[in-house]
Amino acid sequence: IRRQINDVFGDLTSEALTKSDWAPAIRLVDHGNEFVLTAHLVGVTAADLDVQVTADSVSVAGVRKAPEAPAEEGTQVLYDDTRYGSFQRLVNLPDAVQNDKVVADFAHGVLTLTLPKVVEARNKVVKISLGGTENPAIEAGEA
């Protein structure tokens, strides 16, 4: 009975879910003056990818197409755990970025976006002069 239930429900979940929608793994790292976002998109071509950046979010959408069945006679796919189909990820950024200065690199199935923060959002170090110094002005600089 267990095998029959697994056969029935296994077909529903493995075919319906794994072969349709999926989501790539995404990593966002804060480097102080910029964010670096990486998305793992193995099997997705640049032509099938749409990346949009606003001041406060990044949208990565596209499609991973299933490979064609083997053409050689007697060859068959025995197992394929790869998910295919369309996907879309929206990442909200904790600070505003300069979306017109984003640098993108797409190599070996990994998309890397370097997102420079707007000047107001960067960490700033403020040096304050104390009494008894020649220049009592406040100096500001970036960290």
C-alpha positions as CSV (number, residue, x, y, z in Angstrom):
1,I,0.0,0.0,0.0
2,R,2.8,2.4,0.9
3,R,4.5,1.8,-2.5
4,Q,1.2,2.5,-4.3
5,I,0.6,5.7,-2.3
6,N,4.2,6.8,-3.0
7,D,3.7,6.0,-6.7
8,V,0.6,8.1,-6.9
9,F,1.7,11.1,-4.8
10,G,5.4,10.8,-5.9
11,D,4.3,11.3,-9.5
12,L,2.2,14.3,-8.6
13,T,5.0,16.0,-6.6
14,S,8.1,15.1,-8.7
15,E,6.6,15.8,-12.1
16,A,4.3,18.8,-11.3
17,L,6.6,20.6,-8.8
18,T,10.1,19.9,-9.9
19,K,9.6,20.3,-13.6
20,S,7.8,23.7,-13.3
21,D,8.6,26.6,-11.0
22,W,11.9,26.9,-9.1
23,A,14.0,29.6,-7.6
24,P,17.8,30.1,-7.9
25,A,19.9,30.4,-4.8
26,I,20.8,34.0,-4.1
27,R,23.4,35.6,-1.8
28,L,23.6,39.2,-0.9
29,V,26.7,40.6,0.9
30,D,27.3,44.1,2.2
31,H,30.8,45.3,1.6
32,G,30.4,48.7,3.2
33,N,30.3,50.9,0.0
34,E,28.5,48.4,-2.1
35,F,26.4,45.2,-2.1
36,V,27.4,42.1,-4.1
37,L,24.5,39.9,-5.1
38,T,25.2,36.4,-6.6
39,A,22.6,34.2,-8.2
40,H,23.3,30.6,-9.1
41,L,21.8,30.1,-12.6
42,V,23.4,27.0,-14.0
43,G,21.7,26.0,-17.2
44,V,20.2,29.4,-17.9
45,T,21.6,31.4,-20.8
46,A,22.0,35.2,-20.8
47,A,19.3,35.4,-23.5
48,D,16.8,33.8,-21.2
49,L,17.6,36.1,-18.3
50,D,16.0,39.4,-17.3
51,V,17.7,41.5,-14.5
52,Q,16.2,44.8,-13.3
53,V,17.6,47.0,-10.6
54,T,15.8,49.9,-8.8
55,A,17.2,52.0,-6.1
56,D,15.9,49.6,-3.4
57,S,15.5,46.2,-5.1
58,V,16.8,43.7,-7.6
59,S,14.6,41.5,-9.8
60,V,16.1,38.4,-11.5
61,A,13.7,36.5,-13.8
62,G,14.1,34.0,-16.6
63,V,13.7,30.5,-17.7
64,R,15.7,27.3,-17.5
65,K,14.8,25.2,-20.5
66,A,14.8,21.4,-20.2
67,P,17.3,19.7,-22.4
68,E,16.0,17.7,-25.4
69,A,15.7,13.9,-25.0
70,P,18.8,12.0,-26.0
71,A,18.9,11.4,-29.8
72,E,20.9,8.2,-29.7
73,E,18.9,5.0,-29.9
74,G,19.0,3.1,-26.6
75,T,19.9,6.1,-24.6
76,Q,17.5,7.4,-21.9
77,V,17.6,9.7,-18.9
78,L,17.4,7.6,-15.8
79,Y,17.3,10.4,-13.3
80,D,17.1,14.2,-13.5
81,D,16.8,16.2,-10.3
82,T,17.2,19.6,-12.1
83,R,14.2,21.9,-11.9
84,Y,13.2,23.6,-15.2
85,G,10.8,26.3,-16.1
86,S,10.4,30.0,-15.3
87,F,11.5,31.7,-12.2
88,Q,11.5,35.2,-10.6
89,R,13.3,36.4,-7.5
90,L,12.8,39.9,-6.0
91,V,15.4,41.0,-3.4
92,N,14.7,44.1,-1.4
93,L,17.9,45.9,-0.5
94,P,18.5,47.3,3.0
95,D,20.0,50.5,1.6
96,A,19.5,52.5,-1.6
97,V,21.9,51.8,-4.5
98,Q,23.0,53.7,-7.6
99,N,21.1,51.6,-10.1
100,D,22.8,53.4,-13.1
101,K,26.2,52.2,-11.9
102,V,25.6,48.5,-11.4
103,V,28.2,46.2,-12.8
104,A,27.1,42.7,-13.9
105,D,29.1,39.6,-14.7
106,F,27.6,36.3,-15.9
107,A,30.0,33.5,-16.1
108,H,29.9,29.7,-15.5
109,G,26.2,29.9,-14.5
110,V,26.8,32.5,-11.8
111,L,25.4,36.0,-12.0
112,T,27.3,38.6,-10.0
113,L,25.9,42.1,-9.5
114,T,28.0,44.8,-7.9
115,L,25.6,47.4,-6.5
116,P,27.2,50.6,-5.3
117,K,25.4,52.3,-2.5
118,V,24.2,55.9,-2.8
119,V,26.6,58.3,-0.9
120,E,24.1,58.9,1.9
121,A,23.8,55.2,2.6
122,R,27.5,54.5,2.9
123,N,29.2,54.2,6.3
124,K,30.8,57.5,7.2
125,V,33.5,58.3,9.6
126,V,33.4,61.8,11.1
127,K,36.5,63.2,12.8
128,I,35.7,65.9,15.3
129,S,38.3,68.3,16.5
130,L,38.4,68.9,20.2
131,G,39.3,72.2,21.9
132,G,42.9,73.2,21.9
133,T,43.6,72.2,18.2
134,E,44.5,74.7,15.5
135,N,41.6,73.7,13.2
136,P,38.3,73.3,15.1
137,A,36.4,72.3,11.9
138,I,34.7,69.0,11.5
139,E,36.1,66.7,8.8
140,A,34.1,64.0,7.2
141,G,35.3,61.1,5.1
142,E,34.1,57.7,3.9
143,A,35.1,54.5,5.7
